Amino acid sequence: MRETVKVDLGERSYEVRMGPGLIAQAGTEIAPLLHRPRVRVITDETVAGLHLEELRAGLGDIEMSALALPPGEGTKCWAQLERACGWLLEQKVERKDIVIAFGGGVIGDLAGFAAAILRRGVRFVQIPTTLLAQVDSSVGGKTGINTAQGKNLIGAFHQPSLVLADIDLLGTLTARDFIAGYGEVVKYGLLGDARFFDWLEANGPALAAGDTAARLKAVRRSVEMKAGIVARDETEEGERALLNLGHTFCHALESATGYGARLLHGEGVAIGCALAFELSQRLGLCSQEAPSRVRAHLKAMGMKTDLADIDGPLPDADGLIALMAQDKKVLDGKMRFILARGIGEAFVTSDVPRDVLKRLLEDALETRRA
Ligand SMILES: NC(=O)c1ccc[n+]([C@@H]2O[C@H](COP(=O)([O-])OP(=O)(O)OC[C@H]3O[C@@H](n4cnc5c(N)ncnc54)[C@H](O)[C@@H]3O)[C@@H](O)[C@H]2O)c1
């Protein structure tokens, strides 16, 4: 049971290899990339505790040492970036060496960014360990950190040289982290593949319950879609923005909740997708059935779907809109939205009247008081 998808980017092309048991073969997979038999690994403490020795064993004769950072979104910050870069320099990582990002999206983004700026760019391999990282963040070369001003505002495009997605690693995720990653899987169906969304409606429960074949199929289809979009639009001049379905809302909510355990990124994406479909319906772009179906599936999977599912205080509608205006997609001062004409039919637009947006958020906030 093994799948490979190529990300076609000319001389920066690379493969995403997926399947169970891949970690055990990490050495064989990575060896062809190495100039000398030595890798440096950046991971987080949780992943290190669960899987680092497996990786060490899988690397065989390749010498490895690792830096384990604290787990969680808070790690995507200047201080931990400085720590990671300092460690890689102390370890005398050279231009031709390989850095391995071994963890979820937080580690992938931070270690990828460290690799991008270390000695003006060293190569790196992504070994994603969360569902979110396997279906999304490990592919496509977006790397970076958060700052007080917002999410992912400091970063670089730096493509990995290889991605190894071992489906078995998903088995140790908490149910909450697994299902948060599922938010990004659903996103692919919603943005461009209605049949995949149908398949998820039917197979989502088996996938969540641990069915390896279903997990592999979902990871493969997601990666295939992402790889296609990235190959056509690497630096997000157009189509790649579709991958941000739900993210303008999500980033505002993550900022409002302090990038922490109150709201995980994938949970924010799910709520954001529900809001994007609701907004599309209010603008007369899609039928009432579409947002209802989106919400029904998210709820059936036990996901956060509404603002009412977020504990603690939130800003009012104007406050949320101000946070949304910090989004990277803002162009000439205008917010850009990913909306949909139906399931699988997303598009980018700046044409969203502020009063409709404000009303949508007011109504969504009202559900918290109900
Ligand atoms: N670069 C991109 O294109 C892109 C795309 C989407 C999201 N992201 C970023 O990804 C980040 C979120 O990623 P995430 O959801 O993977 O979060 P994460 O990296 O914080 O991982 C979630 C939690 O799961 C734990 N964990 C990881 N692997 C595990 C395993 N196999 N078993 C048990 N626990 C494990 C981690 O320690 C952490 O506590 C956000 O910062 C987001 O901005 C980036």
The ligand as a MOL file (V3000), in Angstrom:
LIG
                    3D

  0  0  0     0  0            999 V3000
M  V30 BEGIN CTAB
M  V30 COUNTS 44 48 0 0 0
M  V30 BEGIN ATOM
M  V30 1 N 2.6070 25.7320 4.9830 0
M  V30 2 C 1.3770 25.5150 4.6130 0
M  V30 3 O 1.0600 25.4470 3.4250 0
M  V30 4 C 0.3330 25.3080 5.6740 0
M  V30 5 C -0.9240 24.8180 5.3170 0
M  V30 6 C -1.8500 24.5630 6.3310 0
M  V30 7 C -1.5150 24.8100 7.6470 0
M  V30 8 N -0.2800 25.2970 7.9540 0 CHG=1
M  V30 9 C 0.1160 25.5330 9.3420 0
M  V30 10 O 0.1100 24.2940 10.0270 0
M  V30 11 C -0.0320 24.5540 11.4270 0
M  V30 12 C -0.9750 23.5480 12.0410 0
M  V30 13 O -0.4590 22.2620 11.8450 0
M  V30 14 P -0.9070 21.0230 12.7600 0
M  V30 15 O -2.3660 21.0220 12.8880 0
M  V30 16 O -0.2150 19.8550 12.2270 0 CHG=-1
M  V30 17 O -0.3930 21.4500 14.2000 0
M  V30 18 P 0.8330 21.0110 15.1170 0
M  V30 19 O 2.0830 20.9130 14.3540 0
M  V30 20 O 0.8010 21.9390 16.2770 0
M  V30 21 O 0.4080 19.5430 15.5960 0
M  V30 22 C -0.7400 19.3920 16.3940 0
M  V30 23 C -0.4040 18.6300 17.6810 0
M  V30 24 O -0.2170 17.2700 17.3610 0
M  V30 25 C 0.9860 16.7800 17.9610 0
M  V30 26 N 1.4610 15.7120 17.0860 0
M  V30 27 C 2.0400 15.8280 15.8780 0
M  V30 28 N 2.1880 14.6270 15.3160 0
M  V30 29 C 1.7130 13.7100 16.1910 0
M  V30 30 C 1.5580 12.3130 16.1700 0
M  V30 31 N 1.9060 11.5840 15.1120 0
M  V30 32 N 1.0160 11.7080 17.2680 0
M  V30 33 C 0.6260 12.4360 18.3500 0
M  V30 34 N 0.7140 13.7760 18.3990 0
M  V30 35 C 1.2480 14.4060 17.3350 0
M  V30 36 C 1.8770 17.9780 18.0580 0
M  V30 37 O 2.8310 17.8310 19.0570 0
M  V30 38 C 0.8610 19.0700 18.3820 0
M  V30 39 O 0.6050 19.0920 19.7590 0
M  V30 40 C -0.5180 25.9730 11.5380 0
M  V30 41 O 0.5370 26.7700 12.0200 0
M  V30 42 C -0.8480 26.3710 10.1130 0
M  V30 43 O -0.6530 27.7380 9.8690 0
M  V30 44 C 0.6400 25.5470 6.9940 0
M  V30 END ATOM
M  V30 BEGIN BOND
M  V30 1 1 1 2
M  V30 2 2 2 3
M  V30 3 1 2 4
M  V30 4 1 4 5
M  V30 5 2 4 44
M  V30 6 2 5 6
M  V30 7 1 6 7
M  V30 8 2 7 8
M  V30 9 1 8 9
M  V30 10 1 8 44
M  V30 11 1 9 10
M  V30 12 1 9 42
M  V30 13 1 10 11
M  V30 14 1 11 12
M  V30 15 1 11 40
M  V30 16 1 12 13
M  V30 17 1 13 14
M  V30 18 2 14 15
M  V30 19 1 14 16
M  V30 20 1 14 17
M  V30 21 1 17 18
M  V30 22 2 18 19
M  V30 23 1 18 20
M  V30 24 1 18 21
M  V30 25 1 21 22
M  V30 26 1 22 23
M  V30 27 1 23 24
M  V30 28 1 23 38
M  V30 29 1 24 25
M  V30 30 1 25 26
M  V30 31 1 25 36
M  V30 32 1 26 27
M  V30 33 1 26 35
M  V30 34 2 27 28
M  V30 35 1 28 29
M  V30 36 1 29 30
M  V30 37 2 29 35
M  V30 38 1 30 31
M  V30 39 2 30 32
M  V30 40 1 32 33
M  V30 41 2 33 34
M  V30 42 1 34 35
M  V30 43 1 36 37
M  V30 44 1 36 38
M  V30 45 1 38 39
M  V30 46 1 40 41
M  V30 47 1 40 42
M  V30 48 1 42 43
M  V30 END BOND
M  V30 END CTAB
M  END
